[in-house]
Amino acid sequence: MATQTANNPAREKMLKGLSYQKSGEIEKAQRCYKQVLKKSPNHPDALHLLGVTYRQQGYPKRAVEYIQKAIKANSNQAPFYANLARAMMDIGTDPESLLAVCNKALLLNPKEREARNIKGIALTQLKEFNEAEMIFQELVVEYPNFSDVYHNFGNLLMEADKAEHAINFFTKACLLDPDNSNNFIQRSRCRMKLKQYEPSQLELSEALERFPGDSEVEHEAARLLFCMNESRKSVEYARKSLNSDPKNYHKAITLGVSLLMLGEEKESLETMKMAQRLGPQGSKTIEWNLSLAYLANGDLENGWALHKARFGDPSLQVADRKFEVPEWTGEDISDKTVLVWADQGLGDALRAGTMLPELIEKSGKVIIELSEKAAKFFKYSFPSTICRIAQVDKDLNATASDFDVHTNISDLVEFFRPDLVSFKNAKCPVYSFEKERAIGYLKRLQGHEKKPIIGFSWRSRNLAVNRARFYLSAPGIAPVLESRDAIFVNLQYLPVAKELEFFRSKFGDRFHNLEDIDLFNDLLGAAALTACCDLVVSANTSVADMAGLLNVPCIRFGQQEASLLLGQQNPPWYPSMTYMHPFLDRPCAEFVPEIIAAMNQHLEGWSPAPRNARLGL
């Protein structure tokens, strides 16, 4: 063997270069391969391995160039095609081209591991999940310690909406290759998709210790903390990540949205503008977050101009409906029928509905499509309209054709709320409630002429970690009921029996729960009961929106919300509302004394006269 090597200096150089390459001494390996190529410019192995070293150094285009030369010199080597596919994947080559190269490798050697692995990746990108899954399953069996295949199998399951199964594969990849930070990052993204924030926090803490100063891990930590509404910590990690990678627009977005939730509106706007300069032109994700930053700074003109970008942001779950008729753009519609449709939640639709009287005045006829319970509520307030459930197929195409133009209810702001002055001049309230029903409820509240009636709600039904930190438990809101002699009325929809029993046992006749009202499904009933109140104290839910819609004084507590506050201390949408923001670094229960102080201020010099006037008494 030694004699053969001595008689073959090219082979000796190749073996030496390969040894250097395996030990991570890439530049020394390159010198060896270049020396071989100096004497034999078409040496296929030297061309191939030199190309691989360039890929290892982060130069995939140069790698492709050399590997293609190697294939030209010898087109019968499966590993050449496999490594070409790997370098092409680094460049961002389309999956169809990757698939073609991998298939060439597999024609030469059907068991070529890397070609099969990359073929599975390409098939995943093409959403050919079944075939990709078969490939990865075979590789897992044949190569049980091949960390890449576990990572790629996890990615496949994520793409196929099987994130709950993907966790196991990413965890296995972390165990097999604990020095690869990408395994930890992908596992975190999988956890985030499943809203498994606490275990992800523990795993990312380990990753931060294992990979100190790793910009990608820090970015993932910032994203997780943002989802958990840990805004202060999110800003800390997002700032570190962006400082290490100042041209990464994704990281600029993360810092921008984290600053927005922290209440740092001006810096958030500047950061989002930076993301726009760095990112691809026309990115809807950037435009949507930039819209929120403008709105948080009170710049309604620029904020509303970008507000429709939400339909193109893949991270948002909004219903982007499709129509054969044109969208209303402000032209004369006095002889037209307009369809109004909603794309977000009930609270957003109720808030935007305050602009409907102005649209009704301009149009010949208005049709409003909403959920069934919302449609009933809207119909009572706007009897001249047709209110119905959304007429759509599974792909969100409109199935009705009895209208000339359409408009999204939230995007009416462009025409009717272009600036803060327009909010001040808007009529309030525009919604109606059933007065006889409300008076009937009032009569059941004994002592209402001598004591204030305070409606209260403490949480949403969505108790995900990122929301729950701004909610209260039943014991958490109890000090509000203890703070004064008043009539406290439950406005919490879908309370659990244990919560109601707590209030009954602790407060007796001071606590009122009208069990014959379905506060979740019967919006007219909820409105009638809300109208009986002198003050509503509520978490950031549709309970607070209902109070604002009826112009009932309300204390709302919750996180920063750009589209609601529009750069103001209190929502311009609701003149009667005080919006309070709980502490960011302490439990919401510790903020209750602040709520009580605001409540007492509202009720100073209380009289039943405003409530009685609202009810027509």
VEXVEX-68929 format. One record per residue (C-alpha): x, y, z; residue in one letter. Coordinates in steps of 0.25 Angstrom, whole numbers, plus 5000, padded with zeros to 4 digits. Example, Ala and Ser with C-alpha at 12.3 -4.5 7.8 and 13.67 -1.06 7.14 Angstrom:
PT; c1; c2; c3; residuo
PT; 5049; 4982; 5031; A
PT; 5055; 4996; 5029; S
END
This chain:
PT; c1; c2; c3; residuo
PT; 5000; 5000; 5000; M
PT; 5011; 5009; 5004; A
PT; 5019; 5006; 4991; T
PT; 5006; 5009; 4983; Q
PT; 5004; 5022; 4989; T
PT; 5018; 5026; 4987; A
PT; 5017; 5023; 4972; N
PT; 5004; 5031; 4971; N
PT; 5007; 5045; 4977; P
PT; 4993; 5050; 4973; A
PT; 4986; 5039; 4981; R
PT; 4995; 5042; 4993; E
PT; 4991; 5057; 4992; K
PT; 4976; 5053; 4991; M
PT; 4977; 5044; 5003; L
PT; 4984; 5055; 5011; K
PT; 4974; 5065; 5007; G
PT; 4963; 5056; 5011; L
PT; 4969; 5054; 5024; S
PT; 4970; 5069; 5026; Y
PT; 4956; 5071; 5022; Q
PT; 4951; 5060; 5032; K
PT; 4958; 5067; 5043; S
PT; 4952; 5081; 5039; G
PT; 4965; 5087; 5034; E
PT; 4958; 5091; 5021; I
PT; 4968; 5101; 5016; E
PT; 4979; 5090; 5017; K
PT; 4970; 5081; 5009; A
PT; 4968; 5091; 4998; Q
PT; 4983; 5093; 4996; R
PT; 4984; 5078; 4994; C
PT; 4973; 5077; 4984; Y
PT; 4978; 5089; 4977; K
PT; 4992; 5083; 4975; Q
PT; 4986; 5071; 4969; V
PT; 4977; 5079; 4960; L
PT; 4990; 5087; 4956; K
PT; 4995; 5075; 4949; K
PT; 4982; 5068; 4946; S
PT; 4972; 5079; 4943; P
PT; 4960; 5069; 4940; N
PT; 4963; 5060; 4952; H
PT; 4948; 5057; 4956; P
PT; 4951; 5053; 4971; D
PT; 4959; 5066; 4973; A
PT; 4949; 5075; 4966; L
PT; 4938; 5068; 4974; H
PT; 4944; 5069; 4988; L
PT; 4949; 5083; 4986; L
PT; 4935; 5087; 4983; G
PT; 4930; 5080; 4996; V
PT; 4940; 5088; 5003; T
PT; 4935; 5101; 4997; Y
PT; 4921; 5097; 5002; R
PT; 4927; 5095; 5016; Q
PT; 4932; 5109; 5016; Q
PT; 4919; 5115; 5012; G
PT; 4921; 5117; 4997; Y
PT; 4911; 5108; 4991; P
PT; 4911; 5115; 4977; K
PT; 4926; 5112; 4976; R
PT; 4923; 5098; 4981; A
PT; 4913; 5096; 4970; V
PT; 4923; 5100; 4960; E
PT; 4934; 5090; 4964; Y
PT; 4924; 5079; 4966; I
PT; 4918; 5081; 4952; Q
PT; 4932; 5080; 4946; K
PT; 4935; 5067; 4954; A
PT; 4922; 5061; 4948; I
PT; 4926; 5066; 4934; K
PT; 4939; 5058; 4936; A
PT; 4932; 5046; 4942; N
PT; 4917; 5045; 4941; S
PT; 4916; 5031; 4947; N
PT; 4918; 5035; 4962; Q
PT; 4906; 5036; 4971; A
PT; 4912; 5044; 4982; P
PT; 4916; 5055; 4972; F
PT; 4901; 5057; 4969; Y
PT; 4897; 5056; 4984; A
PT; 4907; 5067; 4988; N
PT; 4903; 5075; 4976; L
PT; 4888; 5074; 4981; A
PT; 4893; 5078; 4995; R
PT; 4900; 5091; 4990; A
PT; 4889; 5094; 4981; M
PT; 4879; 5093; 4993; M
PT; 4888; 5103; 5000; D
PT; 4887; 5113; 4989; I
PT; 4872; 5112; 4989; G
PT; 4869; 5104; 4977; T
PT; 4855; 5100; 4974; D
PT; 4851; 5086; 4979; P
PT; 4848; 5081; 4965; E
PT; 4863; 5083; 4961; S
PT; 4867; 5077; 4974; L
PT; 4858; 5065; 4971; L
PT; 4864; 5063; 4957; A
PT; 4879; 5063; 4962; V
PT; 4875; 5053; 4973; C
PT; 4869; 5044; 4964; N
PT; 4881; 5044; 4955; K
PT; 4889; 5039; 4967; A
PT; 4879; 5029; 4971; L
PT; 4879; 5023; 4957; L
PT; 4894; 5020; 4959; L
PT; 4893; 5016; 4973; N
PT; 4879; 5014; 4979; P
PT; 4884; 5013; 4993; K
PT; 4892; 5026; 4993; E
PT; 4888; 5032; 5006; R
PT; 4890; 5047; 5004; E
PT; 4882; 5046; 4991; A
PT; 4871; 5039; 4998; R
PT; 4871; 5049; 5009; N
PT; 4871; 5062; 5000; I
PT; 4860; 5055; 4991; K
PT; 4852; 5054; 5004; G
PT; 4854; 5069; 5006; I
PT; 4850; 5073; 4992; A
PT; 4838; 5064; 4993; L
PT; 4834; 5071; 5006; T
PT; 4835; 5085; 4999; Q
PT; 4826; 5080; 4988; L
PT; 4816; 5075; 4998; K
PT; 4818; 5060; 4994; E
PT; 4817; 5056; 5008; F
PT; 4814; 5041; 5007; N
PT; 4826; 5038; 4998; E
PT; 4835; 5047; 5006; A
PT; 4831; 5040; 5019; E
PT; 4834; 5026; 5013; M
PT; 4848; 5031; 5009; I
PT; 4851; 5036; 5023; F
PT; 4845; 5024; 5030; Q
PT; 4854; 5015; 5022; E
PT; 4866; 5024; 5025; L
PT; 4863; 5024; 5040; V
PT; 4863; 5008; 5040; V
PT; 4875; 5007; 5032; E
PT; 4883; 5018; 5039; Y
PT; 4877; 5020; 5053; P
PT; 4889; 5030; 5057; N
PT; 4887; 5039; 5045; F
PT; 4883; 5052; 5052; S
PT; 4880; 5059; 5039; D
PT; 4869; 5049; 5035; V
PT; 4862; 5052; 5049; Y
PT; 4863; 5067; 5047; H
PT; 4857; 5066; 5033; N
PT; 4846; 5056; 5037; F
PT; 4842; 5066; 5048; G
PT; 4841; 5077; 5037; N
PT; 4833; 5068; 5028; L
PT; 4823; 5066; 5040; L
PT; 4823; 5081; 5043; M
PT; 4819; 5084; 5028; E
PT; 4809; 5073; 5028; A
PT; 4802; 5079; 5041; D
PT; 4806; 5067; 5050; K
PT; 4815; 5076; 5059; A
PT; 4811; 5067; 5071; E
PT; 4819; 5056; 5065; H
PT; 4830; 5065; 5060; A
PT; 4834; 5068; 5074; I
PT; 4840; 5054; 5076; N
PT; 4848; 5054; 5064; F
PT; 4854; 5068; 5067; F
PT; 4857; 5063; 5081; T
PT; 4865; 5051; 5075; K
PT; 4873; 5060; 5066; A
PT; 4877; 5068; 5078; C
PT; 4881; 5056; 5085; L
PT; 4889; 5050; 5073; L
PT; 4895; 5064; 5070; D
PT; 4895; 5073; 5082; P
PT; 4905; 5082; 5076; D
PT; 4896; 5086; 5064; N
PT; 4888; 5098; 5069; S
PT; 4878; 5097; 5058; N
PT; 4872; 5084; 5064; N
PT; 4869; 5092; 5076; F
PT; 4863; 5104; 5068; I
PT; 4854; 5095; 5060; Q
PT; 4849; 5088; 5073; R
PT; 4846; 5101; 5079; S
PT; 4838; 5105; 5066; R
PT; 4830; 5092; 5067; C
PT; 4827; 5095; 5082; R
PT; 4822; 5109; 5078; M
PT; 4813; 5104; 5067; K
PT; 4807; 5095; 5078; L
PT; 4807; 5106; 5088; K
PT; 4815; 5098; 5097; Q
PT; 4822; 5110; 5103; Y
PT; 4827; 5105; 5117; E
PT; 4835; 5092; 5112; P
PT; 4841; 5101; 5100; S
PT; 4845; 5111; 5110; Q
PT; 4853; 5100; 5118; L
PT; 4859; 5095; 5105; E
PT; 4863; 5108; 5100; L
PT; 4870; 5112; 5113; S
PT; 4878; 5099; 5111; E
PT; 4881; 5104; 5097; A
PT; 4885; 5118; 5101; L
PT; 4895; 5112; 5111; E
PT; 4900; 5102; 5101; R
PT; 4902; 5112; 5089; F
PT; 4906; 5125; 5096; P
PT; 4905; 5137; 5087; G
PT; 4898; 5129; 5076; D
PT; 4889; 5139; 5069; S
PT; 4879; 5129; 5064; E
PT; 4877; 5123; 5077; V
PT; 4875; 5137; 5083; E
PT; 4865; 5141; 5072; H
PT; 4857; 5128; 5075; E
PT; 4857; 5132; 5090; A
PT; 4852; 5146; 5087; A
PT; 4841; 5140; 5078; R
PT; 4837; 5130; 5089; L
PT; 4837; 5141; 5100; L
PT; 4828; 5150; 5091; F
PT; 4818; 5139; 5090; C
PT; 4818; 5138; 5105; M
PT; 4816; 5153; 5106; N
PT; 4829; 5154; 5113; E
PT; 4832; 5167; 5106; S
PT; 4843; 5172; 5114; R
PT; 4852; 5159; 5112; K
PT; 4848; 5158; 5098; S
PT; 4853; 5171; 5095; V
PT; 4866; 5168; 5102; E
PT; 4869; 5155; 5094; Y
PT; 4863; 5161; 5081; A
PT; 4873; 5173; 5082; R
PT; 4885; 5164; 5084; K
PT; 4881; 5155; 5072; S
PT; 4880; 5167; 5063; L
PT; 4893; 5174; 5068; N
PT; 4900; 5161; 5064; S
PT; 4893; 5160; 5051; D
PT; 4889; 5175; 5047; P
PT; 4884; 5172; 5033; K
PT; 4874; 5161; 5036; N
PT; 4860; 5167; 5034; Y
PT; 4854; 5155; 5042; H
PT; 4861; 5159; 5054; K
PT; 4858; 5174; 5052; A
PT; 4843; 5170; 5051; I
PT; 4844; 5162; 5064; T
PT; 4850; 5174; 5071; L
PT; 4840; 5183; 5066; G
PT; 4828; 5175; 5070; V
PT; 4834; 5173; 5084; S
PT; 4837; 5188; 5086; L
PT; 4822; 5190; 5082; L
PT; 4817; 5181; 5092; M
PT; 4826; 5188; 5102; L
PT; 4820; 5201; 5099; G
PT; 4832; 5207; 5092; E
PT; 4825; 5212; 5080; E
PT; 4835; 5221; 5074; K
PT; 4846; 5211; 5075; E
PT; 4837; 5200; 5069; S
PT; 4834; 5209; 5057; L
PT; 4848; 5212; 5054; E
PT; 4852; 5197; 5055; T
PT; 4840; 5193; 5046; M
PT; 4845; 5203; 5036; K
PT; 4859; 5197; 5037; M
PT; 4852; 5183; 5034; A
PT; 4846; 5189; 5022; Q
PT; 4859; 5194; 5017; R
PT; 4866; 5181; 5019; L
PT; 4854; 5171; 5015; G
PT; 4849; 5168; 5001; P
PT; 4840; 5178; 4995; Q
PT; 4825; 5176; 4997; G
PT; 4827; 5167; 5009; S
PT; 4813; 5166; 5015; K
PT; 4818; 5162; 5028; T
PT; 4827; 5174; 5029; I
PT; 4816; 5183; 5024; E
PT; 4806; 5178; 5034; W
PT; 4815; 5180; 5046; N
PT; 4819; 5193; 5040; L
PT; 4804; 5197; 5040; S
PT; 4803; 5193; 5055; L
PT; 4815; 5202; 5058; A
PT; 4809; 5214; 5051; Y
PT; 4796; 5212; 5057; L
PT; 4802; 5211; 5071; A
PT; 4809; 5225; 5068; N
PT; 4795; 5231; 5064; G
PT; 4799; 5232; 5050; D
PT; 4786; 5227; 5044; L
PT; 4789; 5231; 5030; E
PT; 4801; 5222; 5028; N
PT; 4795; 5211; 5038; G
PT; 4782; 5209; 5030; W
PT; 4789; 5210; 5017; A
PT; 4796; 5197; 5020; L
PT; 4785; 5190; 5028; H
PT; 4781; 5181; 5017; K
PT; 4795; 5174; 5018; A
PT; 4789; 5165; 5029; R
PT; 4783; 5157; 5018; F
PT; 4796; 5153; 5012; G
PT; 4803; 5150; 5025; D
PT; 4804; 5135; 5027; P
PT; 4805; 5136; 5042; S
PT; 4792; 5142; 5043; L
PT; 4779; 5134; 5043; Q
PT; 4769; 5144; 5036; V
PT; 4758; 5140; 5026; A
PT; 4762; 5145; 5012; D
PT; 4749; 5144; 5005; R
PT; 4748; 5144; 4989; K
PT; 4738; 5151; 4981; F
PT; 4734; 5152; 4966; E
PT; 4729; 5167; 4969; V
PT; 4739; 5178; 4971; P
PT; 4743; 5184; 4984; E
PT; 4737; 5197; 4988; W
PT; 4748; 5208; 4987; T
PT; 4740; 5220; 4992; G
PT; 4732; 5223; 4979; E
PT; 4717; 5227; 4979; D
PT; 4709; 5215; 4983; I
PT; 4695; 5222; 4986; S
PT; 4689; 5212; 4976; D
PT; 4697; 5200; 4979; K
PT; 4696; 5188; 4989; T
PT; 4708; 5186; 4997; V
PT; 4713; 5174; 5004; L
PT; 4720; 5176; 5017; V
PT; 4728; 5164; 5022; W
PT; 4737; 5161; 5034; A
PT; 4751; 5154; 5035; D
PT; 4754; 5154; 5049; Q
PT; 4748; 5152; 5063; G
PT; 4735; 5157; 5069; L
PT; 4742; 5168; 5077; G
PT; 4748; 5174; 5064; D
PT; 4735; 5173; 5056; A
PT; 4727; 5180; 5067; L
PT; 4737; 5191; 5068; R
PT; 4737; 5193; 5053; A
PT; 4722; 5192; 5053; G
PT; 4722; 5206; 5059; T
PT; 4724; 5211; 5045; M
PT; 4712; 5204; 5039; L
PT; 4703; 5216; 5040; P
PT; 4712; 5225; 5031; E
PT; 4712; 5214; 5021; L
PT; 4697; 5211; 5021; I
PT; 4695; 5226; 5019; E
PT; 4704; 5226; 5006; K
PT; 4699; 5213; 5000; S
PT; 4686; 5208; 4994; G
PT; 4685; 5195; 5001; K
PT; 4695; 5188; 5011; V
PT; 4696; 5173; 5014; I
PT; 4705; 5169; 5026; I
PT; 4711; 5155; 5027; E
PT; 4715; 5151; 5041; L
PT; 4714; 5139; 5050; S
PT; 4700; 5135; 5054; E
PT; 4700; 5141; 5068; K
PT; 4706; 5154; 5063; A
PT; 4697; 5155; 5051; A
PT; 4685; 5155; 5061; K
PT; 4691; 5166; 5069; F
PT; 4695; 5175; 5057; F
PT; 4681; 5173; 5051; K
PT; 4674; 5179; 5064; Y
PT; 4683; 5192; 5063; S
PT; 4683; 5193; 5048; F
PT; 4669; 5189; 5044; P
PT; 4670; 5194; 5030; S
PT; 4681; 5184; 5026; T
PT; 4681; 5170; 5023; I
PT; 4689; 5162; 5033; C
PT; 4692; 5148; 5031; R
PT; 4703; 5137; 5033; I
PT; 4714; 5137; 5023; A
PT; 4711; 5131; 5010; Q
PT; 4724; 5124; 5006; V
PT; 4729; 5111; 5001; D
PT; 4741; 5103; 5007; K
PT; 4751; 5112; 4999; D
PT; 4744; 5125; 5004; L
PT; 4738; 5128; 4991; N
PT; 4725; 5136; 4992; A
PT; 4713; 5127; 4988; T
PT; 4703; 5138; 4988; A
PT; 4702; 5148; 4977; S
PT; 4691; 5158; 4982; D
PT; 4701; 5170; 4983; F
PT; 4709; 5180; 4974; D
PT; 4721; 5182; 4982; V
PT; 4728; 5177; 4995; H
PT; 4736; 5183; 5006; T
PT; 4743; 5178; 5018; N
PT; 4737; 5183; 5031; I
PT; 4750; 5186; 5038; S
PT; 4755; 5194; 5025; D
PT; 4744; 5204; 5026; L
PT; 4754; 5212; 5034; V
PT; 4760; 5217; 5021; E
PT; 4747; 5224; 5018; F
PT; 4741; 5227; 5031; F
PT; 4752; 5228; 5042; R
PT; 4764; 5234; 5034; P
PT; 4769; 5242; 5046; D
PT; 4766; 5244; 5061; L
PT; 4757; 5256; 5058; V
PT; 4748; 5247; 5051; S
PT; 4746; 5238; 5064; F
PT; 4743; 5250; 5072; K
PT; 4732; 5255; 5062; N
PT; 4726; 5241; 5061; A
PT; 4713; 5237; 5067; K
PT; 4713; 5229; 5080; C
PT; 4706; 5220; 5083; P
PT; 4701; 5214; 5069; V
PT; 4697; 5201; 5075; Y
PT; 4683; 5198; 5081; S
PT; 4679; 5189; 5092; F
PT; 4665; 5184; 5097; E
PT; 4661; 5194; 5107; K
PT; 4649; 5186; 5112; E
PT; 4658; 5174; 5114; R
PT; 4669; 5182; 5121; A
PT; 4658; 5189; 5131; I
PT; 4654; 5175; 5134; G
PT; 4668; 5171; 5138; Y
PT; 4669; 5184; 5146; L
PT; 4657; 5181; 5154; K
PT; 4663; 5167; 5158; R
PT; 4675; 5175; 5164; L
PT; 4670; 5179; 5178; Q
PT; 4675; 5192; 5183; G
PT; 4679; 5198; 5169; H
PT; 4674; 5212; 5173; E
PT; 4683; 5213; 5185; K
PT; 4695; 5205; 5180; K
PT; 4704; 5206; 5168; P
PT; 4703; 5193; 5159; I
PT; 4716; 5188; 5154; I
PT; 4718; 5178; 5144; G
PT; 4730; 5170; 5144; F
PT; 4738; 5160; 5135; S
PT; 4752; 5154; 5139; W
PT; 4757; 5146; 5127; R
PT; 4754; 5141; 5113; S
PT; 4751; 5126; 5110; R
PT; 4765; 5125; 5103; N
PT; 4774; 5123; 5115; L
PT; 4787; 5121; 5106; A
PT; 4800; 5126; 5114; V
PT; 4802; 5138; 5105; N
PT; 4788; 5143; 5108; R
PT; 4785; 5138; 5122; A
PT; 4796; 5146; 5128; R
PT; 4787; 5158; 5126; F
PT; 4775; 5152; 5132; Y
PT; 4770; 5149; 5146; L
PT; 4765; 5137; 5153; S
PT; 4752; 5138; 5162; A
PT; 4760; 5140; 5175; P
PT; 4769; 5150; 5167; G
PT; 4757; 5159; 5164; I
PT; 4751; 5157; 5178; A
PT; 4757; 5170; 5184; P
PT; 4749; 5178; 5174; V
PT; 4736; 5172; 5180; L
PT; 4742; 5174; 5194; E
PT; 4745; 5189; 5192; S
PT; 4732; 5195; 5193; R
PT; 4717; 5193; 5196; D
PT; 4711; 5191; 5182; A
PT; 4703; 5182; 5173; I
PT; 4713; 5173; 5166; F
PT; 4707; 5166; 5153; V
PT; 4714; 5155; 5146; N
PT; 4717; 5158; 5131; L
PT; 4727; 5147; 5130; Q
PT; 4723; 5138; 5118; Y
PT; 4725; 5123; 5120; L
PT; 4729; 5123; 5134; P
PT; 4731; 5110; 5141; V
PT; 4723; 5105; 5153; A
PT; 4734; 5106; 5162; K
PT; 4736; 5121; 5159; E
PT; 4722; 5124; 5162; L
PT; 4721; 5116; 5174; E
PT; 4733; 5124; 5179; F
PT; 4726; 5137; 5177; F
PT; 4713; 5133; 5183; R
PT; 4720; 5127; 5196; S
PT; 4729; 5139; 5198; K
PT; 4719; 5151; 5194; F
PT; 4705; 5145; 5196; G
PT; 4694; 5155; 5192; D
PT; 4705; 5165; 5187; R
PT; 4708; 5156; 5175; F
PT; 4698; 5154; 5164; H
PT; 4698; 5143; 5153; N
PT; 4686; 5143; 5144; L
PT; 4686; 5129; 5140; E
PT; 4675; 5131; 5129; D
PT; 4684; 5139; 5120; I
PT; 4694; 5132; 5111; D
PT; 4705; 5143; 5111; L
PT; 4713; 5136; 5100; F
PT; 4702; 5133; 5090; N
PT; 4692; 5143; 5093; D
PT; 4698; 5156; 5090; L
PT; 4685; 5164; 5091; L
PT; 4684; 5158; 5105; G
PT; 4698; 5162; 5109; A
PT; 4695; 5176; 5103; A
PT; 4683; 5178; 5111; A
PT; 4690; 5173; 5124; L
PT; 4702; 5182; 5121; T
PT; 4693; 5194; 5119; A
PT; 4688; 5192; 5133; C
PT; 4702; 5195; 5139; C
PT; 4707; 5208; 5144; D
PT; 4721; 5203; 5142; L
PT; 4728; 5191; 5135; V
PT; 4741; 5185; 5140; V
PT; 4746; 5175; 5130; S
PT; 4758; 5168; 5124; A
PT; 4762; 5171; 5109; N
PT; 4750; 5163; 5103; T
PT; 4737; 5166; 5096; S
PT; 4731; 5168; 5109; V
PT; 4739; 5181; 5110; A
PT; 4735; 5184; 5095; D
PT; 4720; 5183; 5098; M
PT; 4721; 5193; 5109; A
PT; 4729; 5202; 5100; G
PT; 4719; 5200; 5089; L
PT; 4707; 5204; 5098; L
PT; 4715; 5216; 5104; N
PT; 4715; 5210; 5118; V
PT; 4727; 5214; 5126; P
PT; 4737; 5203; 5126; C
PT; 4750; 5200; 5132; I
PT; 4758; 5190; 5123; R
PT; 4771; 5184; 5126; F
PT; 4780; 5177; 5117; G
PT; 4792; 5178; 5108; Q
PT; 4796; 5188; 5098; Q
PT; 4787; 5188; 5085; E
PT; 4791; 5197; 5074; A
PT; 4778; 5196; 5066; S
PT; 4770; 5199; 5078; L
PT; 4778; 5210; 5085; L
PT; 4783; 5217; 5072; L
PT; 4794; 5224; 5080; G
PT; 4785; 5229; 5090; Q
PT; 4784; 5226; 5105; Q
PT; 4769; 5221; 5104; N
PT; 4762; 5215; 5091; P
PT; 4757; 5226; 5082; P
PT; 4746; 5216; 5078; W
PT; 4740; 5216; 5092; Y
PT; 4739; 5230; 5098; P
PT; 4734; 5224; 5111; S
PT; 4746; 5214; 5113; M
PT; 4758; 5215; 5122; T
PT; 4769; 5205; 5117; Y
PT; 4779; 5201; 5128; M
PT; 4791; 5192; 5126; H
PT; 4795; 5182; 5136; P
PT; 4810; 5181; 5141; F
PT; 4819; 5174; 5131; L
PT; 4828; 5168; 5141; D
PT; 4818; 5164; 5152; R
PT; 4805; 5156; 5152; P
PT; 4792; 5163; 5148; C
PT; 4786; 5161; 5162; A
PT; 4796; 5171; 5167; E
PT; 4790; 5181; 5158; F
PT; 4776; 5180; 5164; V
PT; 4779; 5192; 5174; P
PT; 4781; 5201; 5162; E
PT; 4768; 5196; 5156; I
PT; 4761; 5198; 5170; I
PT; 4766; 5213; 5170; A
PT; 4761; 5215; 5156; A
PT; 4748; 5209; 5159; M
PT; 4746; 5218; 5172; N
PT; 4750; 5230; 5164; Q
PT; 4739; 5227; 5153; H
PT; 4728; 5225; 5164; L
PT; 4731; 5237; 5172; E
PT; 4718; 5245; 5174; G
PT; 4711; 5233; 5168; W
PT; 4696; 5235; 5163; S
PT; 4687; 5225; 5156; P
PT; 4682; 5237; 5147; A
PT; 4692; 5234; 5135; P
PT; 4688; 5219; 5136; R
PT; 4673; 5222; 5137; N
PT; 4674; 5232; 5125; A
PT; 4681; 5221; 5117; R
PT; 4669; 5211; 5120; L
PT; 4659; 5222; 5117; G
PT; 4654; 5222; 5132; L
END
